[in-house]
């Protein structure tokens, strides 16, 4: 049977002679021969299979019989199993057994639950009896027993100091027990409050504190005050009771002693019966040696110690825990009263007074030491050293007050300054010749440290820097902590100018006026002064702050602020000039009367704006800054006029003359302005011979003057001027000259020749 499982190779069915090339495709005759041989091969296989089956016939018959017997036995087993299942379903014994077991379990659980409930009822009954016993003990005066029962019942009723909302998560009985405990607790708290109020009280008529030791409240008589405090401690109400006494002592004893100075004296009295102390008194009376209003810190502190001793002995019965508890309740308020009414009022006003405050520091330290010995305040907790912390840092407090004072004066100075320029100062610069008013510049102008010029500043800036200089002088003679605070005060005072003035004068910055120029001068002056502060004062600063005392970081920002103010004014002037020139409509058709008048009005407006700027800027700005800024403004005007005229594409002969007339009119109107700029140039030349002429600062001025000449110049002369380089020197470009010639001169062989010469000229 192996032939059935062998792989048949088709090419093996063909002889080697039938295949010319084993890798070549089979031809049609080869395929027909292959089919015949495959058919013959398949018949051989069928014959072999038939022979195999016939030879093994008996084996196959026995196999099939065995399979038939197995199937028959399986059917018999299934039939028997069905009978068994039928028998079980007719008699459900297991169900009955399960029901009996379930019933037994239910009865067992019910019995266990009833037993537990019975035990719970017994516990609740005992707790209710104990609550009743606590109430009865409280009414009969057995306060200690009642307090202990309340404490124990708190645990039994599962009462927590900080209970969360557990509604729906615990049995109702617990809620009832807790409610009953709270009722008992409130009842005992009320009784203890009455005992404490009855034990310690202030008698206004006799002006004394009375402490009773045998108490009687609501029919409960003969209760000892110390037992009341002990019982309150057991139930956790000691702080509550002592707080009521503390409020009374603060209100009627401590506050009057501290507020009235040393005018109160104390007399301690007591009352005994049968040799047993029943009452104690602390009487307050007017001190015969002191006057009301006189503040004697040493005497006040001694009175406080005297009161503390009375509290420790007569109220707290020398119990360290009770004394400490009373101190926690009173010392924060007592120390605050001392700081507000005594220490803060003797904070030195000047650095020279710091030494005198040393005695106060010693007295405050002595008071705290005495209270520590009495266990009134903690000897280990630094937070209780409130007076020492205040007095030891008194230099910082002094510096803080001084800093607030400096900043307050600075703010007041800045807010009150109106930035008015003295009329005499303005008239000095713009009065007619021969009528100049004599004014001392030092009255209004200040020297700039790193510039050899003077400028006018506001009273705010000059007063502020005077305050800064005075503060830094104090820094040189102060201790480290004070010096550091004063140094920061000086810095903050300078920064106040930057924070207040630009905001307060914001509206003034949107127009051309003297306030904006003064603000620029102020920022420039402050920046210059700051650069010199380190050189002037730093060598005398305390050594530990020399490396921290830095002012130079403020100078760049103030200098940038000054430049920002100036550039804002320059841009505002240029914007107004642009608006005035826009009304000239590009200087077109000026040979027409209406257009000429419109252009002339535009030029007049430009001259008016420039004169206004001249009047405002020249007296206030530094000469160098005024010269630079005015040249920048004039450059914008001249370049705009030149550009507009050169953009004209067709000009009549009369139009060129009118344009020339407008240019000369504008230049003539600005002669005073040019004179002021030339004067600054001449002054500068005396110091630096390399300074340039006015035309060098304003290239468009030279260009405009040359343009006025070109407007009535013959074509050949224009060409010669270009070839000589004169027009290039005046900042004209080749396209501008070509367009200018085309706009003035009509097309002709001469114009073509001149344009060719201009294009081919070499320099």
Secondary structure, DSSP 8 states (H G I E B T S, - for coil): -GGGTS---GGGGS-GGG-S-TTS---HHHHHHHHHHHHHHHHHHHHHHHHHHHHTHHHHHHHHHHHHHHHHHHHHHHHHHHHHHHHHHHS-HHHHHHHHHHHHHHHHHHHHHHHHHHHHHHHHHHHHHHHHHHHHHHHTT-HHHHHHHHHHHHHHTT--TT----TTSS-HHHHHHHHHHHHHHHHHHHHHHHHHHHHEEEETTTTEEEEESEEEETTEEEEEHHHHHHHHHHHT-HHHHHHHHHHHHIIIIIHHHHHTTT-EEEEEEEEEETTEEEEEEEEEEE-TT--TT---HHHHHHHHHHHHHHIIIIISTT-HHHHHHHHHHHHHHHHHHHIIIIIGGG--SSGGGTGGGHHHHHHHHHHHHHHHHTTSS-SS-GGG-HHHHHHHTHHHHHHHHHHHHHHHHHHHHHHH------HHHHHHHHS-TT------GGGTEEE-TTSS-EEE--HHHHHHHHHHHHHHHHHHTS-HHHHHHHHHHHHHHHHHHHHHHHHHTGGGGGS-SHHHHHHHHHHHHHHHHHHHHHHHHGGGS-HHHHTT---HHHHHHHHHHHHHHHHHHHHHHHHHHHHHHHTTGGGTTTTSHHHHHHHHHHHHHHHHHHHHHHHHHHHHS-HHHHHHHHHHHHHHHHHHHHHHHHT-S---HHHHHHHHHHHHHHHHHTHHHHHHHHHHHHHHHTT-TT---HHHH-HHHHHHHHHHHHTT--HHHHHHHHHTTHHHHTT--HHHHHHHHHHHS-S-HHHHHHHHHHHT---
